[in-house]
Each structure stands twice: as structure tokens, then as C-alpha cells.
Amino acid sequence: MSTQAEPQRASVAPARTDKPSRTLLTGLSLGYFMVLLDMTIVSVALPALSRDLHVGLSGLQWVTNGYTITFAALLLTAGWLSDRYGGRRVFLWGLVTFGVLSGISAAATTLEALVALRLALGVAGALLLPASLAVITNAYADPADRARAVGNWAAITGAALAAGPLVGGALTDAVGWRAIFLVNVPLALVSLVITVRLAPETARKQRGGLDVTGQLSAVLALGALVYALIEGPDKGWSGGPVIGAFAVTLVAAAVFLVAETRAGDAAMLPLRMFRSRGFSSALGAGLLANFGLSGLLFVLSLYFQESRGYSSFGAGLAFLPLTLPTAFNPVYTGRLVGRIGPRRPATTGFVLMGVGALLQAPFTGDGAVDLTATVTGLLAFGFGVSFALPALVAGTVGSVPAELAGIGSGALNSARQIGASLGVAVLGVILNLSSANADGTRWALVVGGLALLSGALVTVTGLRGRPAN
């Protein structure tokens, strides 16, 4: 508890009796859309970026993972900041920072500068996600209106996944890879103008001190693990830097567990939440879902352009069977979960994703290309994503007490982005160790597919089988 009371107007937001403008929801959703778009738009620009900056495979992994490492590790702390300083204020901080850093990223001339900017962009993105939800929650006083607004906000996930590869490919072919960062600048500006004009002040909650030890150890553990996996093939698995990184991972993970145990309910991630089998299962499944999704987007983007000779825009078009289902099917999945619970939709989704990956594996070698297998596999994968991810959100929220729902949702998002970082790192290792891109892609599809099928085992045994009463 703070020893000094803040002025009433700074700590309590005024009650709203009017219905917010749809423009406000558009502005907030634009900020969220921009954050998610940045995760997928980069994938199809990687070969062009590699040629321009003379970057190898490990460098491309860092460009992709730099963003997700800090985004994943700082999401829960961003939620704390949103509660402590107000969602509107934190959202505006995040918007300005994201827009400025995106513009600077477009001017990067070295790999080191670009990776540093990607790490910083992940921090800004982490600020935007919980803050935008906090503004929506405060702006919509009527529960029914709030539920619809949150549903529309959440649907942005599918739209961003669908738009990312296509928009990224078109911009890369027409303008160059730098345009994939410049596109964020007008998006951030529009969202900023709308939010400044229409977003209400949000309540500032009295929160305990920031869990600095837990936060720093989490960042260090994830960063060290990703470093070891990415650099292992080049520096040698028995080399000092790689062995040292694995050691740092273990020590930092141990420090995190001790810190969270001692902090109790003031912890960044209260460990008592893991007493719920449903919560633990949802987080594990979320990690596996993004391990497969982000890992295969990374691998297949390189494969389409390097082995099949597609342009950047052609690679974006090739991903349409995967991305289009995510733009419309989550609405149906939400209704289905409401009737039968999250277990069956999530399990079905993981089976479809796993089968979709494995179906493509035999057809990646020279002379073995089968467009029907590619389209069918990607379509199954896309429908799998659109079944699994909304069900995991419901499974997480339904497995923790109401007062911990925000932390639970943040933990699921963190787990998913940790999975994304690991997917790019691990499947990138497989590519790096293979003699040819096509051969590496085949084995990456097999490993990714098996990981996703293991996710089906997690959900069928751990998630709730029917809606909570």
C-alpha cells in the first residue's frame, strides 16, 4: 500500500453514462492491430532483408525474436503499469514509442541496430496490449456493450495474422523491406489522435511494488535460452558462450521461481495459480500453439522464396489458406466454446494444426512439390489456429479466480510469445543444421507437427470439458 494518498481525480475515473463512439474502439483496436501485425509482417520480408544487410540465418532469427522476447517477458509488468498509472496514459506512451521506433527501424543499416530496435519495439508493444484493454473496460460501462467491444478488439488477432504476410509481401516487392516498419507510423498516428480526443481517463489502482527481481530474471532466462539456441549451430554447442547461456538460463529460472514463491500474491505471476490444472494446461498449450505457428511462418517464408522461387508478394499469397480462416472462424469458435467448453475446440484445433504441418512435410524436396498438399495443409493449419487460440483464452479465464483473470490472460499471452520465440529458435536450428533449405523445411515441419499434436494431448487431458456454471 502507498503511504501517500493521491488526489481523488487521479485515482478514480469518473463514471460514464454515455455510450462511447465507435471511433474510439477503432482507434484502440488500431494500436492492438499494429502490435500483432508487427509479429507477422516481418516474415515474408526476411529474404530481402538478408540480401540488403548481408544477414545470415541466425541474424534473421534475431530480427524475428528480438520483438517477441521483450514482448513476452514484459507483458505482465505492462499490466502492472497500466493499473498503477492508468490505461489511457500507458497506451499513449506505448503508441508514441512504437511509432517513433518503427520509423527509426526503417532507417537501420546494420543488423545490430535493427535487433536493438526490435527489442525496444517489443517493450512498446507490451505496453499497448493490456493498456488498450483497460481503456475499453473503463469506457464501456454497460456489461453487454463491453463484452461486444472486447470481442471486436480480440477479433483483431485474426485480421492481423491474415494481413501480415500479404501486406508485408506487397510492401517488400513494391517499396522494399523498410516499408514494413514505416507502415506502423501512420497507424500509430491515427490511433494516437483518436485516443487523445476520445479516450476517457482510466482509474489508477493502488498496487504493491513492482516485482523487479521476477521481471529481470524472466527476461534474462528467456533471452539467454534464445541466444543459446540461435547461436549454438554457429558458435558450437560446447563453446563457452553457448554453455554459459544455458547456465544463465537455469540460474535465472531458479531465481524467478524463488522470487515468485517469496512474493506471494504480490508476485508478477502468483505460483498458486498453477494449482489449477486447467490454467497450467492452457499455458502449456498456448506455448506449443505459437511454437508451431511462429516457427512454421518463419521456416515456410524462407522455403517459399528460397526453394520455390516465389517473390515476397507470392509468398504472402501462398499463406492465404492459413491466414484467412483466422479472420472469420474465431467468431464461430467463441460460440462453440460457450456451448460445449474449451476442451474439444482446442483439441480439434491442435490436431488440425499438427496434421496440417505433417501433411506438407513429404512435399518439400526437389521434384516433390505438390501444391494441393501445400494448400490443404495450410488450410487445415489455419482452421486449427482459429479453433485452438480462442478456446485457450476461455480455458484460461475459466480456470482462475475472477480477481486473477487479468493476470491469467497476461500469462497466456506471455506463454504464447515465449513459444513463438522458441519456435523460431528451435526450428531455425533445424534449418541451420540441414544441408539444404528444402531438407531443413521438411524436418522442421515434422518437429513442428509433432509438437502441435502433443498440444492436443495437453488440452484433451487438462482443459474443462463443459462451460462453467
C-alpha positions in Angstrom: 0.0 0.0 0.0 1.2 3.5 -0.8 1.7 5.8 2.3 0.6 8.9 0.4 -2.9 9.2 -0.9 -3.2 10.5 -4.4 -5.8 13.2 -5.3 -9.2 11.7 -5.9 -9.3 12.8 -9.5 -6.1 11.0 -10.2 -7.1 7.6 -8.7 -10.7 7.3 -9.6 -12.1 7.6 -13.1 -15.5 9.3 -13.4 -18.4 7.0 -14.2 -19.5 7.2 -17.8 -23.2 7.4 -18.7 -22.8 7.9 -22.4 -22.0 5.2 -24.9 -18.5 5.5 -26.4 -18.1 6.4 -30.0 -17.2 3.5 -32.4 -14.3 5.7 -33.5 -12.7 5.1 -30.0 -12.9 1.4 -30.4 -11.4 1.7 -33.9 -8.5 3.8 -32.5 -7.8 1.4 -29.7 -8.0 -1.6 -32.0 -5.6 0.0 -34.4 -3.0 0.1 -31.7 -3.5 -3.6 -31.0 -3.6 -4.4 -34.7 -0.3 -2.7 -35.2 1.3 -4.7 -32.4 0.1 -8.0 -33.8 0.9 -7.0 -37.4 4.5 -6.5 -36.5 4.8 -10.1 -35.5 3.8 -11.5 -38.9 4.6 -8.8 -41.4 8.3 -9.3 -41.0 8.3 -13.0 -42.0 7.9 -12.5 -45.8 10.5 -9.7 -45.9 13.3 -11.8 -44.3 15.0 -12.9 -47.6 15.1 -9.3 -48.9 16.4 -8.0 -45.6 19.0 -10.8 -45.7 20.3 -9.7 -49.1 20.3 -6.0 -48.3 22.1 -6.2 -44.9 24.1 -9.4 -45.7 22.5 -11.2 -42.8 22.6 -15.0 -42.3 20.0 -17.3 -40.8 20.9 -16.6 -37.2 20.6 -12.9 -37.9 17.1 -13.3 -39.3 16.1 -15.3 -36.2 17.3 -12.4 -34.1 15.2 -9.9 -36.2 12.2 -12.0 -35.6 12.8 -13.0 -32.0 14.1 -9.6 -30.8 10.5 -8.4 -30.8 8.9 -11.4 -29.2 11.4 -11.8 -26.4 10.8 -8.4 -24.8 7.1 -8.5 -25.7 6.6 -11.9 -23.9 8.7 -11.1 -20.9 7.2 -7.7 -20.1 3.5 -8.2 -20.7 2.7 -8.9 -17.0 4.7 -5.9 -15.9 3.0 -3.8 -18.5 -0.3 -4.8 -16.9 1.0 -3.6 -13.6 2.0 -0.2 -15.1 -1.4 0.1 -16.7 -3.1 -0.4 -13.4 -0.8 1.8 -11.5 -0.6 4.8 -13.9 -3.8 4.4 -15.8 -4.5 2.6 -19.1 -5.0 5.7 -21.2 -1.7 7.2 -20.2 0.3 3.9 -20.7 -1.5 3.3 -24.0 -0.4 6.8 -25.2 3.2 6.2 -24.0 3.2 2.9 -26.0 1.8 4.4 -29.1 4.3 7.3 -29.4 7.2 5.0 -28.6 6.1 2.3 -31.1 5.5 4.8 -33.9 8.9 6.6 -33.4 10.8 3.3 -33.1 9.2 1.9 -36.2 10.3 4.9 -38.2 13.8 4.6 -36.9 13.8 0.9 -37.7 13.2 1.7 -41.3 16.5 3.6 -41.4 18.6 0.8 -39.8 21.7 0.0 -41.7 23.2 -2.8 -39.6 21.9 -6.0 -38.0 22.9 -4.9 -34.5 20.9 -1.7 -34.8 17.9 -3.4 -36.2 17.9 -6.1 -33.5 18.2 -3.4 -30.7 15.3 -1.6 -32.2 13.2 -4.8 -32.4 13.9 -5.4 -28.7 12.7 -1.9 -27.9 9.7 -2.3 -30.1 8.7 -5.4 -28.1 8.7 -3.2 -24.9 6.4 -0.7 -26.5 4.1 -3.4 -27.9 3.9 -4.9 -24.4 2.6 -1.6 -23.1 -0.1 -1.3 -25.7 -1.8 -4.6 -25.2 -3.1 -4.5 -21.6 -3.5 -0.8 -21.7 -5.8 -0.8 -24.6 -8.0 -3.4 -22.9 -8.0 -1.3 -19.7 -9.3 1.7 -21.7 -12.1 -0.4 -23.3 -13.1 -1.8 -19.9 -13.3 1.7 -18.4 -15.0 3.3 -21.4 -17.9 0.8 -21.7 -20.0 0.8 -18.6 -22.7 -1.5 -19.8 -21.6 -5.1 -19.5 -23.2 -6.2 -22.8 -21.6 -3.3 -24.7 -18.3 -4.0 -23.0 -18.4 -7.7 -24.0 -19.1 -6.8 -27.6 -16.3 -4.2 -27.6 -13.8 -6.7 -26.2 -14.9 -9.3 -28.7 -14.3 -6.9 -31.6 -11.0 -5.9 -30.1 -9.9 -9.6 -29.8 -11.0 -10.3 -33.3 -8.2 -8.1 -34.4 -5.8 -11.0 -33.8 -7.2 -12.9 -36.8 -7.2 -9.8 -39.0 -3.6 -9.0 -38.2 -2.5 -12.6 -38.9 -4.3 -12.6 -42.2 -3.0 -9.2 -43.2 0.7 -9.6 -42.1 2.2 -11.9 -44.8 0.1 -10.3 -47.6 0.8 -6.7 -46.7 4.4 -7.5 -45.9 4.9 -9.2 -49.2 3.3 -6.4 -51.2 5.3 -3.7 -49.5 8.5 -5.5 -49.8 8.1 -6.1 -53.5 6.8 -2.6 -54.3 9.0 -0.5 -52.0 11.5 -2.6 -50.1 11.7 -4.3 -46.7 12.0 -0.9 -44.9 8.3 -0.2 -45.7 7.2 -3.0 -43.4 8.3 -0.7 -40.5 7.2 2.6 -42.0 3.6 1.3 -42.3 3.3 1.4 -38.5 3.9 5.2 -38.4 0.6 6.3 -39.9 -1.3 3.6 -37.9 0.2 4.8 -34.7 -0.6 8.5 -35.6 -4.2 7.8 -36.4 -4.6 5.7 -33.2 -2.9 8.5 -31.2 -5.2 11.3 -32.5 -8.3 9.2 -31.8 -7.2 8.2 -28.3 -6.2 11.7 -27.2 -9.5 13.1 -28.3 -12.0 10.4 -27.3 -10.5 8.0 -24.6 -11.6 8.7 -21.1 -9.3 8.8 -18.1 -8.8 5.4 -16.6 -8.7 4.6 -12.9 -5.3 4.3 -11.3 -5.2 1.4 -8.8 -3.1 1.3 -5.7 -0.7 -1.6 -6.4 2.1 -3.2 -4.5 5.7 -2.6 -5.5 6.9 -3.8 -8.9 8.3 -7.3 -8.8 11.7 -6.2 -10.1 13.5 -9.5 -9.3 10.9 -11.6 -11.0 10.8 -9.4 -14.1 14.6 -9.2 -14.6 15.1 -12.9 -14.0 12.3 -13.7 -16.5 13.9 -11.5 -19.2 17.3 -12.9 -18.5 16.1 -16.6 -18.6 14.3 -16.2 -21.9 16.9 -14.1 -23.6 19.7 -16.4 -22.6 17.8 -19.5 -23.7 17.0 -18.0 -27.1 20.7 -16.9 -27.5 21.9 -20.4 -26.9 19.5 -21.9 -29.4 20.2 -19.4 -32.1 24.0 -19.2 -31.7 24.6 -22.9 -31.0 24.9 -24.1 -34.6 27.5 -21.3 -35.4 29.4 -21.0 -32.2 29.3 -24.7 -31.3 27.1 -26.3 -28.7 30.1 -27.0 -26.5 31.5 -23.5 -26.9 31.9 -21.2 -23.9 29.3 -18.6 -24.9 26.6 -21.2 -25.6 27.3 -23.3 -22.4 27.3 -20.1 -20.4 24.0 -19.0 -21.9 22.4 -22.3 -20.9 23.8 -21.9 -17.4 22.4 -18.4 -17.1 19.0 -19.7 -18.2 19.0 -22.3 -15.4 20.1 -19.8 -12.7 17.7 -17.1 -13.9 14.8 -19.6 -14.0 15.6 -20.7 -10.4 15.8 -17.1 -9.2 12.4 -16.4 -10.9 10.8 -19.3 -9.1 12.2 -18.3 -5.7 11.2 -14.7 -6.2 7.7 -15.6 -7.2 7.3 -18.0 -4.2 8.5 -15.4 -1.7 6.4 -12.6 -3.1 3.1 -14.5 -2.7 0.1 -12.7 -4.2 2.3 -9.6 -4.9 4.3 -11.7 -7.4 4.3 -10.9 -11.0 2.9 -14.4 -11.6 1.5 -15.9 -8.4 2.5 -19.5 -8.4 -0.7 -20.6 -6.6 -2.4 -20.1 -10.0 -0.7 -23.2 -11.2 -2.6 -25.3 -8.7 -5.3 -25.2 -11.3 -4.8 -28.0 -13.8 -6.8 -26.0 -16.4 -4.6 -23.0 -16.0 -1.3 -24.9 -16.3 -2.7 -26.8 -19.3 -3.8 -23.7 -21.1 -0.4 -22.0 -20.7 1.4 -25.1 -21.8 -0.9 -25.4 -24.8 -0.5 -21.7 -25.6 3.2 -22.1 -25.7 3.0 -25.1 -28.1 0.5 -23.3 -30.3 2.8 -20.3 -31.0 5.8 -22.6 -31.1 4.2 -24.2 -34.2 2.6 -21.1 -35.7 5.5 -18.6 -35.5 8.1 -21.3 -36.1 6.4 -22.5 -39.3 5.7 -19.0 -40.6 9.5 -18.3 -40.3 10.5 -21.6 -41.9 7.9 -21.6 -44.7 8.5 -18.0 -45.6 12.2 -18.8 -46.3 11.2 -22.0 -48.1 8.7 -20.4 -50.4 11.2 -17.7 -51.5 14.5 -19.6 -51.5 13.4 -23.1 -52.6 10.3 -22.4 -54.7 11.4 -19.0 -56.0 8.4 -17.1 -55.0 8.5 -13.3 -54.7 7.8 -11.7 -51.4 4.2 -11.0 -52.5 3.9 -14.5 -53.9 4.9 -15.9 -50.5 2.3 -13.7 -48.9 -0.4 -15.1 -51.3 0.8 -18.6 -50.5 0.0 -18.1 -46.9 -3.6 -17.1 -47.6 -5.0 -20.6 -46.9 -3.5 -20.4 -43.4 -4.4 -16.8 -42.6 -7.9 -16.4 -44.0 -9.6 -18.8 -41.6 -8.2 -16.9 -38.7 -10.1 -13.8 -39.9 -13.6 -15.3 -39.6 -13.7 -18.6 -37.8 -12.9 -17.4 -34.2 -16.4 -15.9 -34.0 -17.8 -19.4 -34.6 -15.3 -20.9 -32.1 -16.4 -18.4 -29.4 -20.0 -19.5 -29.7 -18.9 -23.2 -29.8 -16.8 -22.8 -26.6 -19.8 -21.2 -24.9 -21.9 -24.3 -25.6 -19.5 -27.2 -25.1 -16.5 -25.7 -23.2 -12.9 -25.2 -24.4 -11.6 -28.8 -24.4 -13.0 -30.2 -27.7 -12.5 -27.0 -29.8 -8.9 -26.6 -28.5 -8.1 -30.3 -29.1 -9.6 -30.2 -32.6 -7.5 -27.1 -33.3 -4.2 -28.7 -32.3 -5.0 -31.9 -34.3 -5.7 -29.8 -37.4 -2.5 -27.8 -36.9 -0.4 -30.8 -36.4 -1.9 -32.7 -39.4 -1.6 -29.6 -41.5 2.1 -29.3 -40.8 2.8 -33.0 -41.3 0.8 -33.2 -44.5 3.3 -30.8 -46.2 6.5 -32.4 -45.0 6.8 -35.1 -47.7 6.5 -32.5 -50.5 9.3 -30.0 -49.8 12.1 -31.7 -51.6 13.3 -31.1 -55.2 10.7 -32.5 -57.6 8.4 -33.3 -54.8 6.4 -30.1 -54.7 2.7 -30.7 -54.5 0.6 -27.5 -54.5 -2.5 -29.4 -53.4 -0.7 -30.8 -50.3 0.6 -27.3 -49.5 -2.8 -25.6 -49.8 -4.6 -28.4 -47.9 -2.0 -28.4 -45.2 -2.1 -24.7 -44.7 -5.9 -24.6 -44.8 -6.0 -27.3 -42.0 -3.4 -25.3 -40.1 -5.3 -22.1 -40.4 -8.6 -23.6 -39.2 -6.7 -25.3 -36.4 -5.3 -21.9 -35.2 -8.8 -20.4 -35.3 -10.2 -23.2 -33.2 -7.4 -23.5 -30.7 -6.5 -19.9 -29.7 -10.0 -18.6 -28.7 -10.6 -21.8 -26.8 -7.3 -21.4 -24.8 -8.4 -17.9 -23.8 -11.7 -19.2 -22.5 -9.9 -22.1 -20.8 -7.5 -19.7 -19.0 -10.1 -17.3 -17.8 -12.4 -20.1 -16.7 -9.7 -21.8 -14.6 -8.6 -18.9 -12.3 -10.5 -16.8 -9.7 -12.1 -13.6 -11.1 -9.7 -11.3 -9.3 -6.8 -13.0 -11.1 -8.4 -13.1 -14.6 -6.2 -10.2 -15.8 -3.0 -11.8 -14.7 -4.2 -15.2 -16.2 -4.8 -13.6 -19.6 -1.5 -11.8 -19.5 0.2 -15.1 -18.5 -1.4 -16.8 -21.5 -0.2 -14.1 -23.9 3.3 -14.3 -22.4 3.4 -18.1 -22.7 2.3 -17.8 -26.4 5.0 -15.3 -27.2 7.6 -17.4 -25.3 6.5 -20.3 -27.6 6.9 -18.0 -30.6 10.5 -17.2 -29.7 11.3 -20.8 -29.0 9.6 -21.9 -32.3 11.7 -19.6 -34.4 14.9 -20.6 -32.5 14.4 -24.3 -32.4 13.1 -24.7 -36.0 15.8 -22.3 -37.1 18.4 -24.7 -35.6 17.0 -27.5 -37.7 17.3 -25.3 -40.8 20.8 -24.4 -39.8 21.9 -28.0 -39.4 20.5 -29.2 -42.7 22.4 -29.4 -46.0 19.6 -27.7 -48.0 16.7 -25.4 -47.2 14.1 -27.9 -48.6 15.5 -30.7 -46.5 15.6 -28.5 -43.3 12.0 -27.4 -44.0 10.8 -31.0 -44.2 12.3 -31.8 -40.8 11.1 -28.5 -39.3 7.5 -29.4 -40.4 7.8 -32.8 -38.8 9.1 -31.4 -35.5 6.5 -28.6 -35.5 3.7 -31.0 -36.4 4.6 -33.4 -33.6 4.9 -30.5 -31.1 1.4 -29.4 -32.1 0.0 -32.9 -31.7 1.4 -33.0 -28.2 -0.6 -29.9 -27.6 -3.7 -31.9 -28.4 -2.7 -34.3 -25.6 -2.3 -31.4 -23.2 -5.7 -29.9 -24.0 -7.7 -33.1 -24.0 -6.4 -34.1 -20.6 -6.2 -30.7 -18.9 -8.9 -28.3 -20.1 -12.5 -28.1 -18.9 -14.9 -30.2 -20.9 -18.0 -28.1 -20.5 -18.8 -24.5 -19.8 -18.6 -23.3 -16.2 -21.9 -22.7 -14.5 
